[in-house]
Amino acid sequence: MALMTGEQYVESMRKLKLNVYMFGRKIESPVDDPILRPSLNSVKATYDLAQLPEYEDLMTVTLADGRKINRFTNIHRSADDLVKKVKMQRLCGQKTAACFQRCVGMDAFNAVWSTTYETDKKYGTCYHDNFKKYVRMVQDADLTVDGAMTDPKGDRSLAPSAQSDPDLFLHVVEKREDGIVVTGAKAHQTGIINSQEVIVMPTISMGPDDKDYAVSFAVPTDAKGITMIIGRQSCDTRKLEGSQMDVGNSEFGGVEALVVFDNVFVPNDRIFLNGEHEFAGMLVERFAGYHRQSYGGCKVGVGDVLIGASALAADYNGAAKASHIKDKLIEMTHLNETLYCCGIACSAEGTQTESGNYLIDLLLANVCKQNVTRFPYEIARLAEDIAGGLMVTAPSEKDLRDPKIGPLVEKYFKGVEHVSTENRLRCLRLIENLTLGSAAVGYRTESLHGAGSPQAQRIMISRQGNIAMKKELAKAIAKIKE
């Protein structure tokens, strides 16, 4: 099958019978819901961009067998693939200024690919063959896949098997000749309602008592027993008001959900790990590494938009020539490009796994994500500084359009003479959207906690930092003999 167009993707999602709830009611058509549709548009953009000749090299991959696929379904075969992944993510961030949601599936693909290979090598299982067939199906159908790792976790001081409620970590509740049955949930699932498939992975390293929780598999998102409960976002109901200006970004967005698996059946050929608990940690570490690399692309692309909006706000305010404004824009650019450097570096230093695909440099990927937990917050702070207080005190679009009070809004919120009040307010609303509105979910808090919270990266940096080797370097230079 050829690459899907954006419209074909939308129609494929319309055919699914997803079990989605929001604000206490079932959403019969998530594709057409005004709160949810911008998140679908963000995924649609990844299909639209893949159709454009100028982005073909970044958005698509031609495989050795001649098949042309969307890069979001690619198994990385070189360091160059890893670099292009980051460049593609920056492009998608620039075009949507939102979470385009397909990174997590791509990262799951590559983590499961190598982990299944090494699991089969030890146990003689058939997980890698299962996964190769699954990957081929996804590539040929050009599907969007959600990668589901994060469990609710309950009491963080207890292992999965020690929880008072066993369902707080997703686990196998029944083993049958033709497959397994699982129960539990995955939280914070960005893009799940816009995916045709979901790959489930364990969320932490596990011991022998947790083997029922050491499970990885794939099912369609409309499989029987799956329920999705949409998470609230700041300013989300503005999308119901019919105002293009007040939402800041009227076309694109993101959305998260709690995904409940209630006795969901998984056939044998879609199982990729089932009880081999010592490989749960490998899968988690590799997925987290790939996903931490991803943040060096997607957040940078969104940062490009925020920096551009801040520079526009300075222009519209008549402050662009002020030296402190110039310095703040320089600092924002410096921070943003530092994130990009880390994403490119961990990609360029990638190495081949036993399975043949390429893994990023895990130390540099964790350094990348550690910076992402900090720099977008400072970029957002500087954007708010440049924008000024009107960003959060401006009247609504309805006030601007009102025959009586509209002229007052127009008069008193005018900036420089050649820029309309409406355009000034549109720019400020975009900054509001990215720094504290619905897009701040993806740009700020997700930057902090997505792909693991800051301490998770610090643990990996400690493990990967090779302090012992560095001690030996110091001893050699200082002529220390022990």
BELTAHU-V971899 format. One line per field, one symbol per residue. ss: DSSP state (H for helix, E for strand, C for the rest). psi: psi as a letter, one per 20 degrees, with the letter a starting at -180 (. if undefined). A space follows every 10 residues. Layout:
# BELTAHU-V971899
ss->???
psi->???
This chain:
# BELTAHU-V971899
ss->CCCCCHHHHH HHHHCCCCCE EECCEECCCH HHCCCCHHHH HHHHHHHHHH CCHHHHHHHE EECCCCCEEE HHHCCCCCHH HHHHHHHHHH HHHHHHCCCC CCHHHHHHHH HHHHHHHHHH HHHCCCHHHH HHHHHHHHHH HCCCEEEECC CCCCCCCCCH HHCCCHHHCC EEEEEECCEE EEEEEECCCC CHHHCCEEEE CCCCCCCHHH HHHCEEEEEE CCCCCEEEEE CCCCCHHHHH CCCCCCCCCC CCCCCCEEEE EEEEEEEHHH EEEECCHHHH HHHHHHHHHH HHHHHHHHHH HHHHHHHHHH HHHHHHHCCC CCHHHHHHHH HHHHHHHHHH HHHHHHHHCC EECCCCCEEC CHHHHHHHHH HHHHHHHHHH HHHHHHHCCH HHHCCCHHHH HCCCCHHHHH HHCCCCCCCC HHHHHHHHHH HHHHHCCCCH HHHHHHHHHC CCCHHHHHHH HHHHCCHHHH HHHHHHHHCC CC
psi->qrpqrghhgg hhhhiqmqnp qpkjqpohnh hiphhhhhhh hgghhhgghi iphijghgir porhjipprp hijqopjrhh ggghgghghg ghhhhhkrpj iighgghggh ghghghghgh hgikrkhhgg hghggggggh ilqpppoogo rhhcoiiqrg iiqhoiiipp rpipprhjbr pqqbqprknp ihijqhqppp qqirqqahij hiimpprqqq ikqpipppop qqqpjhihii ijphghigni hqarqqqpop onlppoqhij pipmimhiig hgggggghgg hhghiigghg ghhgghgghg hghgghikjh iphhgghhhg gggggghggg ggggghghjq rprhihrppr ohghhhgghh hhigghghgg ghghgggrhh hjjqrrhhgh iphgighggg gikpcqhjpq hghghgghhg ggghhjbhii ghhfhhhgiq kprhhghhgh hghiilhghh ghgggghikp p.
